[in-house]
Amino acid sequence: MHIVRKLEDASPREITCGTMRNLTKMEDFEGMDFVQVTISDSTKRHYHKKLTEAYFVLKGSIEVEIDGKVEKLDKGSLIIIFPNTKHKARKIGEGDAEILVVCCPPWSEEDEILAE
């Protein structure tokens, strides 16, 4: 068995920092999910009780504030954010930034806790 997805087939959904496109769904694989996010602004500071997130920068640059420290990530950079770690991301520079977010286990609304 395998799964093939194309970005253009994933419906865009507006979120606080820009737009996201789910490349996978919970029913595809319960272990992780893949989401493409276009960041045009900033996320709200939050954390996850169970979820580990990996952000891989596809285009542009972002800053990730993580437990009070700021990490600058450019195209080709990766950051892994473990459960219970307060974090916030924002694009820097001109134009939007694009990231691939891998979540393990898959993202769920009840697991995202706002910390602002």
C-alpha positions in Angstrom: 0.0 0.0 0.0 1.1 3.6 -0.6 -0.3 7.1 -0.7 0.4 9.8 -3.4 -0.7 13.4 -2.9 -0.1 16.5 -4.9 -0.1 19.9 -3.3 -2.5 21.4 -5.9 -5.1 18.7 -5.0 -5.1 19.8 -1.3 -7.7 22.3 -0.4 -6.3 25.5 1.2 -7.7 26.5 4.6 -7.1 29.9 6.2 -5.4 29.9 9.6 -4.2 32.7 11.9 -0.7 32.9 10.2 -1.7 32.3 6.6 -2.9 29.2 4.7 -2.5 25.5 5.2 -3.0 22.5 3.0 -3.3 19.0 4.5 -1.5 16.5 2.4 -2.6 13.6 4.6 -5.5 12.9 6.9 -5.9 10.9 10.1 -7.5 8.0 8.2 -4.4 7.8 5.9 -2.0 7.1 8.7 -2.6 7.5 12.4 1.1 7.9 13.2 1.8 11.3 11.6 0.6 13.8 9.1 2.0 16.2 6.6 0.9 19.8 6.1 2.1 22.6 3.8 1.8 26.0 5.4 2.2 29.4 3.7 3.1 31.9 6.5 2.1 35.4 5.7 2.0 36.7 9.3 2.6 35.1 12.7 1.2 32.2 14.6 0.0 32.6 18.2 2.2 31.2 21.0 1.1 27.7 21.8 2.2 24.2 22.7 1.0 20.7 22.2 0.5 18.1 25.0 1.3 15.1 22.8 2.4 16.3 19.4 6.0 16.6 18.1 6.2 19.0 15.1 9.0 19.3 12.6 9.1 22.4 10.4 11.1 22.3 7.2 11.4 25.6 5.4 10.6 25.3 1.7 10.7 29.0 0.7 11.6 32.2 2.5 12.7 32.6 6.1 10.9 32.3 9.4 11.7 33.0 13.1 10.6 30.5 15.6 10.3 31.7 19.2 10.8 28.6 21.3 10.8 28.8 25.1 11.9 32.4 25.0 14.8 31.9 22.4 14.5 32.9 18.8 15.7 30.6 16.0 16.1 32.0 12.5 15.4 29.4 9.8 16.0 29.9 6.1 15.1 27.7 3.1 16.4 24.2 3.7 16.4 24.5 7.5 14.6 22.1 9.9 13.5 22.5 13.5 11.9 19.8 15.7 9.6 21.0 18.5 8.8 18.5 21.2 5.6 18.3 23.3 4.9 20.9 26.0 7.3 23.4 24.3 5.8 26.9 23.9 6.5 28.2 20.5 5.4 30.7 17.9 6.5 31.3 14.3 6.5 34.3 12.0 7.7 35.0 8.5 10.6 37.4 8.1 11.6 39.4 5.0 9.6 40.1 1.9 7.0 37.7 0.6 5.4 34.7 2.2 7.4 31.8 3.7 6.4 28.2 3.0 7.1 25.3 5.3 6.3 21.6 5.4 5.1 20.6 8.9 5.3 17.0 9.9 3.2 16.1 13.0 3.6 13.0 15.1 0.9 12.0 16.1 -1.4 13.9 13.7 -2.4 17.4 14.7 -5.7 17.7 16.6 -7.5 20.8 17.8 -7.8 19.6 21.4 -4.0 19.0 21.6 -3.1 22.7 20.7 -3.1 24.9 23.8 -2.8 28.7 23.4 -0.2 30.2 25.7 -0.7 34.0 25.1 
